[in-house]
Amino acid sequence: MFTPYMLRTVSTWEAISWLAMLVAAFAGVVVVVRTELLLHRMKRAEDRDVSGT
């Protein structure tokens, strides 16, 4: 992936922009997963409350 040849041919700003895009993509995936888990937990708590009445 990151070979010494690639590091020599890619400018610093280009490398920084790629890194920023990778970090943003990873952060987006984390947000989606955490949202799904939260919604699942809320739905489970809702079902538990309804069945207890």
C-alpha positions as CSV (number, residue, x, y, z in Angstrom):
1,M,0.0,0.0,0.0
2,F,2.4,2.8,1.2
3,T,5.6,1.9,-0.5
4,P,8.7,4.2,-0.3
5,Y,8.2,5.0,-4.0
6,M,4.6,6.1,-3.4
7,L,5.8,8.2,-0.4
8,R,8.4,9.9,-2.6
9,T,5.9,10.7,-5.4
10,V,3.0,11.9,-3.3
11,S,3.1,15.5,-2.1
12,T,2.7,16.2,1.6
13,W,-0.6,18.0,1.2
14,E,-2.0,15.1,-1.0
15,A,-1.0,12.6,1.7
16,I,-2.6,14.7,4.4
17,S,-5.8,15.0,2.4
18,W,-5.9,11.2,1.9
19,L,-5.3,10.7,5.6
20,A,-8.1,13.1,6.5
21,M,-10.5,11.3,4.2
22,L,-9.6,8.0,5.8
23,V,-10.1,9.3,9.3
24,A,-13.5,10.9,8.2
25,A,-14.6,7.6,6.7
26,F,-13.6,5.7,9.8
27,A,-15.4,8.2,12.1
28,G,-18.5,7.9,9.9
29,V,-18.6,4.1,10.3
30,V,-18.1,4.4,14.0
31,V,-21.0,6.9,14.3
32,V,-23.3,4.6,12.2
33,V,-22.4,1.5,14.3
34,R,-22.9,3.4,17.6
35,T,-26.3,4.8,16.4
36,E,-27.4,1.3,15.4
37,L,-26.4,-0.1,18.8
38,L,-28.2,2.7,20.7
39,L,-31.4,2.3,18.6
40,H,-31.3,-1.5,19.2
41,R,-30.8,-1.0,23.0
42,M,-33.7,1.5,23.1
43,K,-36.0,-0.9,21.1
44,R,-35.1,-3.7,23.5
45,A,-35.9,-1.5,26.5
46,E,-39.2,-0.5,24.9
47,D,-40.2,-4.1,24.3
48,R,-39.4,-5.0,27.9
49,D,-41.5,-2.2,29.3
50,V,-44.5,-3.2,27.1
51,S,-44.4,-6.9,28.0
52,G,-44.2,-6.0,31.8
53,T,-47.6,-4.3,31.8
